[in-house]
Amino acid sequence: MKKQKILERLMSIVFFITATISIVSVILILLFIVINSIPALKEIGIVQFITGKTWAPANIPASFGLLPMILGSLYVTAGAVLIGVPLGLFTAVFMARFCPEKLYKVLKPLIDLLAGIPSIVYGFFGLVFIVPLIRNTLGGTGDSILAASILLGIMILPTIIGLSEAAIRAVPQSYYEGALSLGATHERAVFTILLPAAKSGIFASVILGIGRAIGETMAVVMVAGNQARIPTGILNGVRTMTSNIVIEMGYAADLHRGALIASGLVLFVFILILNIAFSLMNKKKGA
């Protein structure tokens, strides 16, 4: 009994240390970004930096307007959500409640495998398949918001499918059986009873999918066109905030480097707002 208590105490300490390391790591990252962003934001101006329409660090004087990249990130992420969320959710419903066991044993590992494919491989697939397909069918160069949205929609599928399926399976079986006993069909019980009961987990999967999409870099660099201007259509090229950082950080210096780090701060704030909004939604639903 004494050994059991010592082991429990030891594991409590280990868990506390690991949790503390995680929190400290996030704080250190935030401090680094903020401290290195402040000089650039002071010189450029926060309003000008966020609302400026021109990003031209080589000009004299240099111009650092992040609005085209902000809109680019939002457009590409919104497109990925429109493509990935319905497809992922319906796939999760099929996997949880409609899929035959033999087929499930094949599909489940394949879906899990999607999560392990490197971003650069996704990007190469988009470059050699999605981009030419769009160019040949819809016109333009093919490097566009649409190409990036389709590719990111595919990339967020494992997250949405896995978490949504788990949320649906976590709903007590009594909910489903009660719906059937009241005369509901199998489909009606799933879509009117189980899905609403699993909405918290489904929302979580969507939020994580959005975080994956808005933070993706290499795949987007390869298919989005990387044009630092405000897009006027889904077939136009676009540059996201993450793409802007990875493309220019290698040769940036002084104010230019500070502006790129400040771009990371804006991205961090976006993701923070997203998570806070999700937490507030959950609290409101639980009230």
Helices and strands as residue ranges (DSSP letters): H 2-44, H 46-51, E 55-56, E 63-64, H 67-93, I 94-98, H 101-116, H 119-125, I 126-130, H 131-138, H 145-155, H 157-170, H 173-181, H 186-189, I 190-194, H 195-197, H 199-215, H 218-223, H 241-248, H 254-286
